[in-house]
């Protein structure tokens, strides 16, 4: 998923920060939108380019670079219908799918199939959304909020879910990657007490090993001490036996003298 973020976010960041790239995308979408509107019988045209103070190759402010769609049947001072900005090009949505497909470890033929199928569908669906918003707002008189934010974005969300389902059918490995992210929430956090116990056990193992060696040495010393004790006890027993024998001999000698 890191590769998906790098490709998708990196491409969109480049388009957003380099005005000439953003304007190229905006101009392409605006001209295609106007072509569809004129095919449907409306009188639309593409207006001038507005870089809002930015240079061609570097953005110096955060104002939206845009291009107007105008109604040629109205006076020039009041003929602006809508403004097309970078967000109206579906470039962000496309790069999310492109990043996901390109970064996943899957068969190249299936990845290419997914790209060739999904990217054109998203592009065409976005053109249909732009046309629908303009017709609902400019021709039917609906509020821009309803036409763009409710119907337009709601339809785009449904379309993106459909595209995601199609992509997962072609490249199921991508779904596995997403599920693995969700599974991270179910993983148990390491218990500090158990980790400490484990460390103490490992440390205890080393201590036990050295302790056993020390224990062997102590046991040998104890054995030497016990051997000495036994020897002294044996000497004591012998001395006691000798004293008893001397006492008996002294008694016998006294009896003989008495007789």
N, C-alpha and C positions, 0 to 999 in steps of 0.2 A: 504493500500500500504506500510505502514511502516513494516508490518510483512513480505511482499514479499522481501523488501530490506534486512531485518535482516537475513532471511533464506538464500536467494541467495548469498548475499555478504559475510555473515558470513562463509558459507560452502566453498566458493571459497578462501576466505582469509586464512582459515585453511589449505586447500590443497596447497596454494602457499607458506605459511610460514613454513610448515613442509615438508622437502624434501622427506622423505620416502613415504609420502602420494602421493606427486606429481609423484615420480618415479613409484609407483605402478600403477597409472593411465596411465602414459606414456608407461610403459612396456606392459600393457594389450592391449592398442590400437596398439602398434607397432607389437606385435605378431599376432594380428588378421589381421592387414593390410598385413603383410608378408604372412600369410596363404592364404589370398585371391589372392595375386599376384602369389604365387606358384601354386595355383589352376588354374590360368589363363595361366600357362605355363612359367612363368618367374623364374629365379633362384635368390631368395632373401633370406636374413637372417637378424636376429637382432644382432646388434653390442653390444659393451660394454656400461655400464652405466656411465654417466658423471655427478657427483655432483658438479663439478666446485668449489671445495674448501668448500662446505657447509657440515655441520654435518648432520647426519641422521634425527635428530629431531628438528633442528633449523637452519633457513637460516641466513647466516652471510653476504651475498652479494646479489646483484640484477642480477647476471648473470643467464641465462636460464639453468635450469637443463634439460638435453636432453639425448636421446638415438638414435644411428645411425641405419639406415636401409642400408644394404650393398648388393652389387651385387656379388654373389659368383663366377660368371663367369669371373670376372676381377681380376687383381693382387691385393694383399692385401694392397699395398700402395696407390691404387687409386680406391678403390671399394666402397667408401661411396656414397650413392645415395642422401639421405636427412637426416636431423635430426628431430626427433619427440620431441616436447616440450609440456608443459602443455596446451598451447592454441590449440594444434592439437587434443586434446581429446574431444572437445565439452563439457567439464565439465561446463564451464561457462554458455553456452546456456541452458544446461540441468537444472542447478540450478536456472536460471531465471524462467523457467516454473514450476519447482518444488516449488519454493518459492511462486509464484503467486497462484498455485493451493492449496497449503497447508494453506496459510494464509486467503483465501477467506472464507466467511461464506456461505457455500452451503451444499447440501446433500452429505454425506460421500461416498455413493456408486458412485455418478457421479464423485466425485473428484478422487476416486480410479480408475475408468474407464479411466479418462483422463490421469492419471499418467501411467497406464499400457499400454496405447496406444501411448502416445506422447514420453515418454522417450526412448523406444526401437527404434522408428522411427528416432529420432534425432541421436541416437548412430549409427545405420546402415547407415544413410545418411552421417555421418561424415567419416565412414570407406570408403564409396564409394568416397567421396571427396579426401581422402588421396591416395587411389589407383589411381584415375584419375590424380591427380597432379604428382605422381611418373611416371606414364606411359607417360603423355604428356611431362614431362621435361626430364626424363632419356631415354625413349625408342624412343620418336618421335623427341626429340631435340628442343622442344619449350623452350623459355626463362622461367625461374622460375617465373618472375614477371607476365607474361601472364597466366601461368598455375595456379599459386597459388593466386595471388592478384586479378586478373581480373575474370578468369573463376571459380576458386575454391570459392572465397569469394562471387562472384556474385550469384553462384548457392546456396551457403549456405543461403544468404539473402532471396532468393526466397523460399527456403525450410522452413525457419523460419516463413515467412509470412503465408505459408500454414499451418504450425503447430499452429500458433496463431489463424487462422480462425477455425481450428478444435477444439482447446481448447475452444474458445468462444461459439462454437455450443454446446459443452458438459456442460460447466460451464459458462453460460451467466452472472452470477453475477460478474465475474471478469471484463467483458467488462463494466458493470455498474460502477464499481469502477474506471476504467480508464477514462470513460466519465466524472465522477464527478470531476476528477482532471482537465480535460479540462475546465469544467464549472467554475472553480475557476477564470479563466481569465475574465469571463463575469460578475463576481460579482462587484458591485460598491463599491469603497472605501468609508469609512465613511467620511462625510463632516465635517471638524472641526468647521465651523461656525454653522452648524445645531446642532452639539453636544453641542456647547457653548450655543446656543439658548435654547436647551433642558434643559441643566443644569440650565440656568438662569430662565427658566420657572418653573422648579422644585423648585429652590430657591425662586422664586417669590411667588410660592404657599405657602411656609412656611411663607414668609414675609407678604403675604396677610392675612394669618390666624392670625398672631400676630398683624398685623396692624388693622385687624377688631376688635380684642379685645381692642387695644388701642383706636380705633375709638369709640368703645362703651363707654369707659371711658370718652373720650373727649366729646362725645355727651352728656353724663350725666352732665359733668361739664358745657358744653355750655348751657344745659337746665337750670341748676341751675343759671347760670349767666343771662340767658334770663329771668328767673322767677324774679330774683332780679331787673332787669331792668324794667320789666313790673310793679313790685310793686312800684318802685321809680316813674315811670311815673304816676301810679295811684295816688300816694301821691301828686305828682306835680299838677295833674289835680284838686284834691280835694283842695289843697292849693290855686290854682288859683280861683276856684269857691268861696272859702271862702273870698278871697280878694275882688272879685267882689261884693259879698253880703255886705261886710263891707263898700265898697265904695258907694254902692247904699243907704245903711242905713245912711251914713254920709251926702249924698246929700239930702236925705229926711229930716234929722234933720236940715240942714242948711235952707231949704225952710220953715220949720215950724218956725224957729227963725225969718226969714225975715218977715213972716206974722205977 
